[in-house]
């Protein structure tokens, strides 16, 4: 059985894992709160190319999830990092 302390970081895909359309999926808020309580690193990841990190942050906030901008990775953000190097 996996224990919360088995990992230092947890990554979540946004669409379909955290929310569906504009609805937070069951137990997501409690799971994120538990991970934060145990000081785990959290990353929210999406392969969307039409949303910025700020847009994802605002959508999460509207659903009751507070996420720092550096916890959000979008496909276009990773793409821009790759090509800037």
N, C-alpha and C positions, 0 to 999 in steps of 0.2 A: 504494500500500500504506500502511495506517495504521501510524504509529509510536507507541509508548507516550508519547512526548513531545509528540504532537500535541494532547493534552488535559490539563487540570489536574485534572479530576475524572472519576470513573467511577461510574455509577449501575447498580445491579443489582436486578432484581426477585428476591424471595426464592424463592417457590414455583415450581419449574420451571426456574429459572435457576441458583440456588445449590444448592438441594436439591429432592428429590422425596420427599414424605412425610418420613421420618426418615433419608434417605440423601443424603449429599453427592454431588453430581454430579462426574464425572471432571474433573480438572485445576483445580477451583475453588480449592482451598487454595493451589496453586502460583501461580495467577493473582493472588490476593489478596496473597500474599507478595511477588510481583514488583512490584505496584503500591505496596505499602508501602515496599519497598526504594527505589523512585524517588520517594517522598514525595508520592504522588498522593492527592488527597482521594477518599474512597470513601463512597458512600451505599447503604444497603440499604433498598429500598422494597417495601412490600406493600400491597395493597388490602384486606387482611383487616380486618374490623371486630371480630373476636372475640379478637385477640391484642394485648396491650400491647407497647410497645417493650421492656420488660423481659423479657417472654415470648419475644420474637424473639431478644433478646440471649442468653438462656439456651439457646434451641434452637441458635443458631449456635455457642455455646461447646461444647455437647454434641457437635457435629460437628467440632470442632477449629478453628473460626474465632473469633478474638477480635475483637469489635466494640465500639466505644465507644457508649454510649447515644445520643450526639448524632449518630451515623452512621446511625441507624435511624429511618425514617419510616413510620408506619402510617397508614391512612386515618382512623382515629379520632383519632389525634394531630393530623393536619393539620386535621381537622374542628374539633377543640377550639381550636386556635390561631386559626382563621378566626373562630369565633364569640366568642372572648374579646376580639377587637379590635372 
